[in-house]
Amino acid sequence: MTMIKINNIYKHFNGKHVLDGVSLEVAKGETVAIIGPSGCGKSTLLRLIIGFNMPNGGQIYIDGHEITSPDEEKRVAIRRRIGMVFQSSALFSSLSVFENVAFGLREQALLTEREISEKVHEKLSWVGLSSSAKLMPEELSGGMQKRVSLARALANQPEILLYDEPTTGLDPIMSTSIENLIKELDHKLGITAIVVTHQMHTVYQVADRILMLHQGKIIEAGNPTETQESQNPIIREFVTGGGKEIKE
C-alpha cells in the first residue's frame, strides 16, 4: 500500500529550479532515505510533503488524499497525520521540555490537560527522557534536544515521520543512539518515514530504500546494498566520500 506518492513535483525560488520533476512513492511502513549534496532540494521536498510550502507544479498524495489541492481544511487534516523532526530541533527556548512536547496538543485544543500530560509523559518515556520534563532546552545536550524534537513529533501519533538531518552535529555515540531510536520507533509503531541526511552511516542503519537527489532530480534508487555497489559516478563519489559535498 502506498502511503506517500509524489507525482512530477516542481519547485523554484527566485527563478532557480530546486526540484525539477521529482516523482517517488513510499510504501506504508517503509523508511526511505534521501541523500544528495546541500542545495539539491532534500529539505524542500520534506517541507512540501508536510505542507509548509506549495509546489509550483505536480501533485502530492498522502494515503490517496491530495495535499496540493486548494482545499485548506483538507490539507490541515492530512498534515495532522505527519510529524517532523527538524535539523536544528527547533525547540522553543522559553518553554520547558514538557511544554515543548505539549505545544501542538494544546494548539489543537482537543484534549484535556490530564490527557495531554499523559501523552507527553508517554512520548518522553519512549525517547528515554522521562526525568527531563522540567528542564529547559538550554540545559540539554544536542542529542537530548533531538530526542525532545522526536517526542514532540510523536505527540499527535502520526502515521508519517519526516526527519531532516536527524544526526547532523552529533558525536558517533549519540548518532548511533538516535539511529537505534528511529529504527525502534518505526518498527514499534509501523510508521512510514523519510529521512534526509548527509550521514551515510545513518542511511545504512535506518533505511529500507535510498534515493539520490541531484540537480533537482532523483537519479537512482535502491536498497542499501545496491546503493553501496552502484556504479553511477555521482553516487560513488557521494557514498565513498561519506556523504561529503559533491559538485552540482
LUMMITOR-297583 format. One line per field, with one value per residue: residue number from 1; residue in one letter; y, x, z of N, C-alpha, C in turn. Coordinates in pm, whole numbers, plus 50000, padded with zeros to 5 digits. Example, Ala and Ser with C-alpha at 12.3 -4.5 7.8 and 13.67 -1.06 7.14 Angstrom:
<kolgus>
seq <- (1; 2)
type <- (A; S)
n.north <- (49431; 49775)
n.east <- (51319; 51285)
n.up <- (50780; 50708)
ca.north <- (49550; 49894)
ca.east <- (51230; 51367)
ca.up <- (50780; 50714)
c.north <- (49670; 50003)
c.east <- (51320; 51290)
c.up <- (50780; 50787)
</kolgus>
This chain:
<kolgus>
seq <- (1; 2; 3; 4; 5; 6; 7; 8; 9; 10; 11; 12; 13; 14; 15; 16; 17; 18; 19; 20; 21; 22; 23; 24; 25; 26; 27; 28; 29; 30; 31; 32; 33; 34; 35; 36; 37; 38; 39; 40; 41; 42; 43; 44; 45; 46; 47; 48; 49; 50; 51; 52; 53; 54; 55; 56; 57; 58; 59; 60; 61; 62; 63; 64; 65; 66; 67; 68; 69; 70; 71; 72; 73; 74; 75; 76; 77; 78; 79; 80; 81; 82; 83; 84; 85; 86; 87; 88; 89; 90; 91; 92; 93; 94; 95; 96; 97; 98; 99; 100; 101; 102; 103; 104; 105; 106; 107; 108; 109; 110; 111; 112; 113; 114; 115; 116; 117; 118; 119; 120; 121; 122; 123; 124; 125; 126; 127; 128; 129; 130; 131; 132; 133; 134; 135; 136; 137; 138; 139; 140; 141; 142; 143; 144; 145; 146; 147; 148; 149; 150; 151; 152; 153; 154; 155; 156; 157; 158; 159; 160; 161; 162; 163; 164; 165; 166; 167; 168; 169; 170; 171; 172; 173; 174; 175; 176; 177; 178; 179; 180; 181; 182; 183; 184; 185; 186; 187; 188; 189; 190; 191; 192; 193; 194; 195; 196; 197; 198; 199; 200; 201; 202; 203; 204; 205; 206; 207; 208; 209; 210; 211; 212; 213; 214; 215; 216; 217; 218; 219; 220; 221; 222; 223; 224; 225; 226; 227; 228; 229; 230; 231; 232; 233; 234; 235; 236; 237; 238; 239; 240; 241; 242; 243; 244; 245; 246; 247; 248)
type <- (M; T; M; I; K; I; N; N; I; Y; K; H; F; N; G; K; H; V; L; D; G; V; S; L; E; V; A; K; G; E; T; V; A; I; I; G; P; S; G; C; G; K; S; T; L; L; R; L; I; I; G; F; N; M; P; N; G; G; Q; I; Y; I; D; G; H; E; I; T; S; P; D; E; E; K; R; V; A; I; R; R; R; I; G; M; V; F; Q; S; S; A; L; F; S; S; L; S; V; F; E; N; V; A; F; G; L; R; E; Q; A; L; L; T; E; R; E; I; S; E; K; V; H; E; K; L; S; W; V; G; L; S; S; S; A; K; L; M; P; E; E; L; S; G; G; M; Q; K; R; V; S; L; A; R; A; L; A; N; Q; P; E; I; L; L; Y; D; E; P; T; T; G; L; D; P; I; M; S; T; S; I; E; N; L; I; K; E; L; D; H; K; L; G; I; T; A; I; V; V; T; H; Q; M; H; T; V; Y; Q; V; A; D; R; I; L; M; L; H; Q; G; K; I; I; E; A; G; N; P; T; E; T; Q; E; S; Q; N; P; I; I; R; E; F; V; T; G; G; G; K; E; I; K; E)
n.north <- (49880; 50219; 50496; 50754; 50949; 51109; 51310; 51415; 51665; 52013; 52280; 52610; 52882; 53221; 53203; 52995; 52653; 52424; 52174; 51953; 51812; 51581; 51251; 51001; 50713; 50601; 50325; 50208; 50194; 50182; 50291; 50546; 50683; 50994; 51112; 51340; 51634; 51950; 52190; 52058; 52012; 51847; 51907; 52090; 51925; 51776; 51981; 52040; 51803; 51799; 52023; 52284; 52445; 52513; 52337; 52441; 52303; 51984; 51700; 51593; 51314; 51187; 50891; 50848; 51088; 51407; 51659; 51885; 52020; 52295; 52297; 52403; 52317; 52040; 51995; 52070; 51877; 51645; 51706; 51674; 51411; 51379; 51398; 51592; 51601; 51841; 51973; 52152; 52094; 52283; 52372; 52551; 52800; 52926; 52758; 52471; 52127; 51957; 52140; 52202; 51958; 51933; 52141; 52137; 51973; 52124; 52340; 52231; 52192; 51971; 51791; 51721; 51877; 51679; 51456; 51547; 51568; 51297; 51195; 51339; 51256; 50985; 50989; 51108; 50907; 50713; 50812; 50806; 51009; 51051; 51168; 51429; 51626; 51879; 52031; 52296; 52381; 52483; 52350; 52104; 51850; 51831; 51588; 51518; 51724; 51659; 51428; 51530; 51679; 51470; 51340; 51539; 51540; 51293; 51324; 51369; 51124; 51041; 50905; 50924; 51010; 51266; 51319; 51558; 51572; 51412; 51329; 51502; 51690; 51556; 51350; 51034; 50829; 50934; 50972; 50707; 50626; 50781; 50682; 50414; 50459; 50569; 50345; 50163; 50291; 50324; 50057; 49966; 50126; 50111; 50315; 50522; 50653; 50925; 51001; 51257; 51312; 51370; 51186; 50890; 50663; 50674; 50646; 50380; 50243; 50293; 50290; 50139; 50177; 50377; 50697; 50900; 51239; 51481; 51781; 51862; 51637; 51290; 51056; 50791; 50490; 50253; 49962; 49959; 49794; 49787; 50057; 50097; 49944; 50068; 50180; 50427; 50728; 50969; 50890; 50712; 50887; 51039; 50845; 50711; 50921; 50953; 51099; 51357; 51686; 51712; 51820; 52027)
n.east <- (50084; 50058; 50176; 50281; 50278; 50442; 50411; 50566; 50681; 50750; 50953; 51045; 51258; 51289; 51334; 51514; 51530; 51465; 51352; 51292; 51077; 51025; 50944; 50812; 50741; 50637; 50602; 50356; 50475; 50738; 51082; 51246; 51544; 51674; 51934; 52202; 52375; 52417; 52161; 52031; 51763; 51651; 51554; 51362; 51181; 51078; 50943; 50744; 50598; 50494; 50344; 50424; 50517; 50405; 50405; 50526; 50432; 50280; 50174; 50103; 50030; 49888; 49829; 49645; 49508; 49502; 49730; 49804; 49595; 49358; 49205; 49210; 49122; 49118; 49390; 49501; 49389; 49508; 49774; 49797; 49847; 50110; 50439; 50732; 51082; 51309; 51617; 51758; 51642; 51458; 51331; 51129; 51284; 51201; 51028; 50969; 51087; 50862; 50654; 50726; 50681; 50412; 50305; 50189; 49968; 49816; 49761; 49579; 49362; 49199; 49215; 49198; 49383; 49483; 49484; 49664; 49896; 49938; 49993; 50225; 50412; 50421; 50535; 50782; 50892; 50925; 51139; 51339; 51355; 51222; 51275; 51330; 51141; 51100; 51315; 51489; 51543; 51808; 51947; 51995; 52177; 52291; 52205; 52000; 51821; 51745; 51602; 51389; 51267; 51187; 51006; 50811; 50728; 50607; 50389; 50128; 50063; 50150; 50118; 50312; 50654; 50889; 51227; 51470; 51793; 51868; 52089; 52297; 52574; 52604; 52794; 52961; 52865; 52624; 52492; 52454; 52283; 52053; 51994; 51930; 51706; 51529; 51494; 51381; 51141; 51007; 50968; 50819; 50588; 50503; 50548; 50559; 50840; 51053; 51384; 51609; 51943; 52302; 52462; 52608; 52634; 52407; 52212; 52258; 52195; 51922; 51756; 51525; 51522; 51704; 51728; 51879; 51918; 51984; 52076; 51808; 51667; 51572; 51814; 51877; 51763; 51754; 51812; 52011; 52241; 52247; 52289; 52543; 52690; 52657; 52739; 52715; 52877; 52830; 52690; 52877; 53086; 52964; 52890; 53134; 53268; 53154; 52922; 52996; 53029; 52953; 53018; 52774)
n.up <- (50000; 49911; 50087; 50064; 49778; 49525; 49254; 48980; 49074; 49090; 49203; 49251; 49347; 49333; 49058; 49039; 48982; 49215; 49268; 49010; 48851; 49018; 49110; 49321; 49529; 49848; 50045; 50283; 50612; 50531; 50539; 50394; 50274; 50172; 49991; 49901; 49775; 49954; 49901; 49698; 49717; 49911; 50179; 50104; 49973; 50188; 50324; 50143; 50148; 50408; 50394; 50446; 50246; 49908; 49596; 49268; 49062; 48983; 49190; 49528; 49721; 50016; 50158; 49954; 49945; 49806; 49886; 49766; 49674; 49651; 49881; 50189; 50442; 50413; 50370; 50618; 50787; 50688; 50735; 51007; 51035; 51002; 51128; 51212; 51245; 51303; 51162; 51327; 51565; 51664; 51901; 52139; 52308; 52540; 52664; 52870; 52852; 52878; 52808; 52545; 52413; 52460; 52318; 52049; 52094; 52270; 52105; 51926; 52088; 52159; 52362; 52718; 52990; 53155; 52984; 52794; 52951; 53011; 52754; 52687; 52883; 52819; 52559; 52614; 52768; 52575; 52429; 52611; 52805; 53046; 53293; 53240; 53200; 53319; 53255; 53076; 52727; 52695; 52886; 52791; 52611; 52265; 52155; 52332; 52283; 52022; 52080; 52228; 52027; 51864; 52036; 52049; 51781; 51776; 51937; 51840; 51748; 51478; 51144; 50963; 50962; 50922; 50886; 50918; 50863; 51106; 51262; 51226; 51338; 51575; 51804; 51732; 51909; 52012; 51770; 51686; 51889; 51834; 51580; 51642; 51795; 51606; 51436; 51622; 51701; 51456; 51388; 51608; 51597; 51338; 51156; 50865; 50708; 50608; 50566; 50557; 50494; 50527; 50634; 50585; 50742; 50903; 50704; 50613; 50843; 50902; 50674; 50444; 50177; 49942; 49799; 49555; 49522; 49286; 49139; 49138; 49058; 49094; 49067; 49102; 49266; 49530; 49743; 50053; 49999; 49717; 49667; 49781; 49605; 49366; 49037; 48934; 48877; 49018; 49244; 49350; 49418; 49617; 49810; 49873; 49973; 50215; 50226; 50189; 50042; 49694; 49362; 49216)
ca.north <- (50000; 50343; 50599; 50884; 50948; 51239; 51299; 51519; 51789; 52121; 52391; 52705; 53002; 53331; 53160; 52877; 52527; 52340; 52041; 51960; 51694; 51469; 51156; 50887; 50654; 50539; 50230; 50215; 50127; 50185; 50403; 50585; 50788; 51076; 51167; 51435; 51749; 52065; 52271; 51978; 52009; 51745; 51967; 52149; 51817; 51748; 52092; 52025; 51688; 51834; 52131; 52416; 52516; 52453; 52324; 52519; 52209; 51845; 51664; 51509; 51242; 51117; 50786; 50866; 51221; 51509; 51773; 52001; 52078; 52424; 52280; 52423; 52234; 51904; 51992; 52076; 51746; 51547; 51747; 51622; 51273; 51385; 51463; 51627; 51628; 51941; 51965; 52231; 52054; 52385; 52380; 52685; 52816; 52977; 52655; 52351; 52006; 51918; 52237; 52187; 51839; 51956; 52261; 52106; 51917; 52236; 52422; 52167; 52208; 51856; 51707; 51786; 51889; 51548; 51371; 51600; 51528; 51153; 51175; 51395; 51168; 50862; 51011; 51130; 50776; 50643; 50861; 50796; 51137; 51059; 51252; 51559; 51708; 52014; 52100; 52390; 52338; 52520; 52256; 51975; 51828; 51827; 51463; 51523; 51813; 51580; 51336; 51609; 51710; 51346; 51321; 51636; 51493; 51174; 51355; 51356; 50988; 51050; 50785; 50954; 51095; 51322; 51352; 51645; 51563; 51380; 51302; 51601; 51765; 51472; 51262; 50900; 50753; 50988; 50943; 50567; 50621; 50835; 50585; 50300; 50506; 50579; 50209; 50104; 50352; 50291; 49918; 49954; 50199; 50091; 50448; 50547; 50759; 50975; 51055; 51335; 51319; 51356; 51087; 50760; 50562; 50681; 50590; 50234; 50188; 50309; 50293; 50023; 50216; 50502; 50773; 51005; 51360; 51557; 51884; 51869; 51514; 51163; 50991; 50647; 50442; 50113; 49931; 49997; 49718; 49834; 50191; 50081; 49880; 50143; 50224; 50566; 50804; 51071; 50820; 50659; 50997; 51077; 50734; 50686; 51040; 50956; 51198; 51491; 51763; 51686; 51933; 52027)
ca.east <- (50000; 50136; 50138; 50319; 50300; 50481; 50396; 50618; 50682; 50843; 50957; 51153; 51269; 51356; 51374; 51601; 51456; 51522; 51301; 51268; 51005; 51053; 50836; 50851; 50638; 50684; 50501; 50319; 50570; 50872; 51170; 51323; 51644; 51704; 52068; 52237; 52451; 52342; 52100; 51972; 51618; 51605; 51470; 51246; 51086; 51009; 50852; 50629; 50519; 50420; 50252; 50474; 50525; 50330; 50487; 50488; 50369; 50277; 50082; 50148; 49919; 49911; 49728; 49545; 49447; 49592; 49752; 49836; 49469; 49333; 49120; 49294; 49073; 49165; 49535; 49527; 49352; 49611; 49900; 49798; 49892; 50252; 50527; 50861; 51196; 51387; 51762; 51803; 51550; 51351; 51258; 51103; 51380; 51135; 50939; 51033; 51074; 50721; 50573; 50758; 50612; 50268; 50264; 50097; 49844; 49739; 49715; 49461; 49253; 49110; 49234; 49206; 49521; 49524; 49515; 49788; 50004; 49962; 50057; 50360; 50498; 50438; 50629; 50914; 50944; 50965; 51270; 51435; 51370; 51115; 51313; 51377; 51026; 51104; 51435; 51478; 51627; 51948; 52008; 52004; 52278; 52235; 52133; 51875; 51730; 51690; 51504; 51269; 51205; 51121; 50888; 50709; 50675; 50527; 50279; 49999; 50054; 50149; 50140; 50430; 50753; 50990; 51347; 51562; 51928; 51848; 52212; 52400; 52628; 52614; 52910; 52924; 52786; 52489; 52431; 52409; 52168; 51938; 51961; 51863; 51574; 51447; 51458; 51295; 51008; 50944; 50924; 50717; 50466; 50467; 50547; 50621; 50937; 51151; 51500; 51701; 52068; 52433; 52537; 52587; 52615; 52265; 52138; 52269; 52135; 51777; 51676; 51490; 51550; 51780; 51711; 51979; 51866; 52096; 52031; 51663; 51607; 51615; 51892; 51884; 51701; 51784; 51831; 52146; 52344; 52252; 52349; 52686; 52753; 52623; 52850; 52691; 52990; 52783; 52659; 53003; 53160; 52894; 52894; 53271; 53311; 53082; 52816; 53052; 52979; 52996; 52986; 52646)
ca.up <- (50000; 49901; 50184; 50008; 49634; 49472; 49109; 48890; 49152; 49057; 49297; 49224; 49430; 49261; 48925; 49043; 48997; 49321; 49234; 48866; 48804; 49108; 49136; 49404; 49613; 49972; 50093; 50425; 50699; 50473; 50571; 50276; 50296; 50055; 50003; 49797; 49825; 50003; 49796; 49591; 49731; 50006; 50283; 50034; 49948; 50314; 50354; 50054; 50194; 50530; 50361; 50482; 50118; 49799; 49475; 49150; 48969; 49029; 49298; 49639; 49782; 50141; 50173; 49850; 49951; 49751; 49975; 49684; 49629; 49715; 49998; 50306; 50552; 50387; 50390; 50762; 50843; 50648; 50798; 51143; 51030; 50972; 51225; 51153; 51332; 51230; 51173; 51443; 51672; 51660; 52027; 52191; 52416; 52660; 52716; 52922; 52771; 52882; 52734; 52404; 52360; 52472; 52244; 51939; 52150; 52324; 51992; 51867; 52185; 52151; 52479; 52848; 53038; 53206; 52868; 52737; 53040; 52992; 52624; 52691; 52962; 52743; 52449; 52672; 52809; 52453; 52383; 52720; 52875; 53146; 53408; 53191; 53160; 53373; 53208; 52965; 52616; 52712; 52979; 52723; 52507; 52130; 52137; 52410; 52210; 51911; 52137; 52260; 51898; 51820; 52122; 52005; 51653; 51802; 52030; 51774; 51695; 51332; 51063; 50883; 51025; 50834; 50962; 50844; 50920; 51247; 51337; 51194; 51451; 51694; 51806; 51683; 52006; 52016; 51640; 51689; 51979; 51761; 51474; 51704; 51837; 51485; 51396; 51723; 51697; 51327; 51395; 51712; 51564; 51197; 51094; 50735; 50738; 50511; 50636; 50476; 50569; 50462; 50710; 50523; 50847; 50937; 50590; 50612; 50964; 50918; 50551; 50362; 50039; 49935; 49675; 49536; 49459; 49229; 49046; 49136; 49006; 49152; 48961; 49124; 49388; 49556; 49884; 50094; 49929; 49578; 49667; 49805; 49489; 49245; 48953; 48893; 48933; 49113; 49368; 49401; 49481; 49740; 49905; 49918; 50050; 50341; 50224; 50179; 49928; 49558; 49277; 49148)
c.north <- (50125; 50445; 50739; 50867; 51091; 51227; 51425; 51658; 51886; 52227; 52482; 52824; 53106; 53285; 53038; 52752; 52438; 52195; 52046; 51831; 51569; 51383; 51043; 50837; 50590; 50451; 50249; 50133; 50126; 50306; 50429; 50697; 50862; 51141; 51262; 51555; 51859; 52144; 52192; 51962; 51910; 51803; 52033; 52044; 51781; 51856; 52091; 51912; 51725; 51955; 52269; 52506; 52444; 52444; 52418; 52432; 52069; 51825; 51578; 51446; 51174; 51019; 50807; 51002; 51326; 51627; 51898; 52062; 52211; 52417; 52285; 52335; 52090; 51893; 51991; 51941; 51641; 51577; 51693; 51477; 51263; 51456; 51492; 51656; 51718; 51927; 52035; 52196; 52151; 52386; 52526; 52705; 52862; 52876; 52535; 52235; 51963; 52010; 52231; 52070; 51859; 52063; 52232; 52052; 52028; 52324; 52363; 52176; 52094; 51769; 51788; 51795; 51756; 51456; 51417; 51556; 51381; 51126; 51223; 51302; 51033; 50880; 51037; 50998; 50698; 50684; 50867; 50924; 51157; 51156; 51394; 51657; 51852; 52095; 52197; 52344; 52368; 52427; 52119; 51969; 51827; 51701; 51460; 51614; 51740; 51486; 51409; 51642; 51588; 51319; 51415; 51591; 51373; 51204; 51335; 51218; 50985; 50914; 50799; 51042; 51137; 51367; 51436; 51646; 51528; 51358; 51401; 51676; 51684; 51386; 51121; 50819; 50801; 50964; 50801; 50553; 50670; 50740; 50466; 50337; 50516; 50439; 50145; 50158; 50320; 50149; 49903; 50012; 50177; 50220; 50444; 50666; 50796; 51043; 51127; 51350; 51316; 51237; 50946; 50649; 50557; 50616; 50438; 50170; 50189; 50284; 50156; 50049; 50354; 50566; 50883; 51121; 51445; 51652; 51880; 51746; 51393; 51085; 50840; 50612; 50295; 50088; 49965; 49923; 49765; 49972; 50182; 50025; 49954; 50186; 50365; 50653; 50910; 51006; 50765; 50768; 51035; 50970; 50713; 50804; 51053; 51059; 51339; 51558; 51711; 51803; 51917; 52043)
c.east <- (50087; 50084; 50168; 50344; 50328; 50489; 50445; 50617; 50790; 50836; 51074; 51143; 51349; 51412; 51465; 51518; 51527; 51479; 51249; 51205; 51032; 50928; 50890; 50731; 50704; 50572; 50473; 50419; 50713; 50949; 51261; 51420; 51667; 51840; 52095; 52307; 52360; 52286; 52034; 51820; 51564; 51510; 51346; 51139; 51009; 50907; 50729; 50538; 50435; 50329; 50297; 50487; 50439; 50418; 50439; 50424; 50375; 50183; 50152; 50025; 49966; 49796; 49612; 49479; 49546; 49605; 49792; 49710; 49447; 49248; 49204; 49252; 49121; 49315; 49570; 49498; 49458; 49743; 49910; 49845; 50042; 50327; 50661; 50963; 51292; 51537; 51812; 51727; 51433; 51265; 51236; 51190; 51317; 51041; 51018; 51017; 50928; 50637; 50601; 50683; 50461; 50216; 50160; 49964; 49755; 49684; 49588; 49338; 49150; 49113; 49230; 49353; 49571; 49563; 49645; 49907; 50039; 50035; 50201; 50454; 50521; 50544; 50770; 50974; 50992; 51105; 51372; 51457; 51262; 51147; 51351; 51265; 51036; 51225; 51403; 51571; 51776; 52022; 52032; 52123; 52211; 52154; 52001; 51773; 51667; 51580; 51374; 51193; 51129; 50996; 50776; 50646; 50582; 50399; 50142; 49975; 50047; 50167; 50267; 50524; 50857; 51108; 51440; 51696; 51923; 51976; 52324; 52443; 52642; 52740; 52866; 52838; 52642; 52417; 52375; 52286; 52042; 51895; 51885; 51722; 51480; 51400; 51358; 51152; 50935; 50891; 50808; 50584; 50420; 50462; 50613; 50715; 51020; 51261; 51590; 51830; 52190; 52509; 52510; 52570; 52469; 52180; 52139; 52201; 51983; 51694; 51648; 51529; 51615; 51758; 51817; 51918; 51984; 52044; 51879; 51592; 51655; 51686; 51906; 51817; 51736; 51795; 51975; 52258; 52359; 52316; 52500; 52759; 52726; 52748; 52827; 52798; 52947; 52754; 52786; 53080; 53097; 52909; 53034; 53327; 53236; 52972; 52866; 53005; 53035; 52954; 52850; 52671)
c.up <- (50000; 50001; 50132; 49858; 49588; 49321; 49038; 48956; 49102; 49167; 49262; 49317; 49353; 49126; 48922; 49069; 49099; 49302; 49091; 48816; 48885; 49125; 49223; 49481; 49734; 50024; 50241; 50507; 50648; 50524; 50452; 50314; 50165; 50079; 49887; 49857; 49877; 49885; 49686; 49606; 49832; 50110; 50223; 50010; 50076; 50347; 50264; 50102; 50316; 50508; 50405; 50359; 50016; 49675; 49365; 49044; 49024; 49145; 49404; 49703; 49910; 50161; 50075; 49846; 49902; 49848; 49898; 49624; 49701; 49842; 50125; 50422; 50537; 50413; 50539; 50827; 50810; 50718; 50940; 51148; 51009; 51084; 51160; 51262; 51254; 51258; 51299; 51571; 51686; 51786; 52067; 52315; 52547; 52725; 52766; 52824; 52764; 52794; 52585; 52343; 52361; 52378; 52136; 51988; 52204; 52213; 51931; 51957; 52178; 52276; 52608; 52890; 53093; 53090; 52801; 52820; 53022; 52862; 52626; 52766; 52891; 52635; 52502; 52719; 52687; 52408; 52496; 52797; 52982; 53259; 53367; 53160; 53205; 53325; 53094; 52853; 52634; 52808; 52916; 52628; 52371; 52105; 52211; 52341; 52091; 51962; 52174; 52132; 51846; 51904; 52081; 51874; 51673; 51880; 51968; 51713; 51542; 51265; 50980; 50965; 50922; 50921; 50875; 50917; 51069; 51328; 51308; 51320; 51578; 51688; 51768; 51779; 52009; 51883; 51636; 51777; 51909; 51650; 51529; 51747; 51718; 51441; 51492; 51713; 51567; 51329; 51493; 51668; 51420; 51118; 50957; 50753; 50615; 50590; 50536; 50553; 50475; 50521; 50655; 50627; 50888; 50829; 50596; 50733; 50961; 50792; 50492; 50217; 50039; 49798; 49671; 49459; 49413; 49122; 49027; 49084; 49086; 49044; 48981; 49256; 49405; 49705; 49924; 50020; 49785; 49569; 49688; 49683; 49358; 49169; 48897; 48957; 49035; 49248; 49431; 49475; 49614; 49846; 49959; 49996; 50181; 50346; 50215; 50049; 49796; 49473; 49212; 48998)
</kolgus>
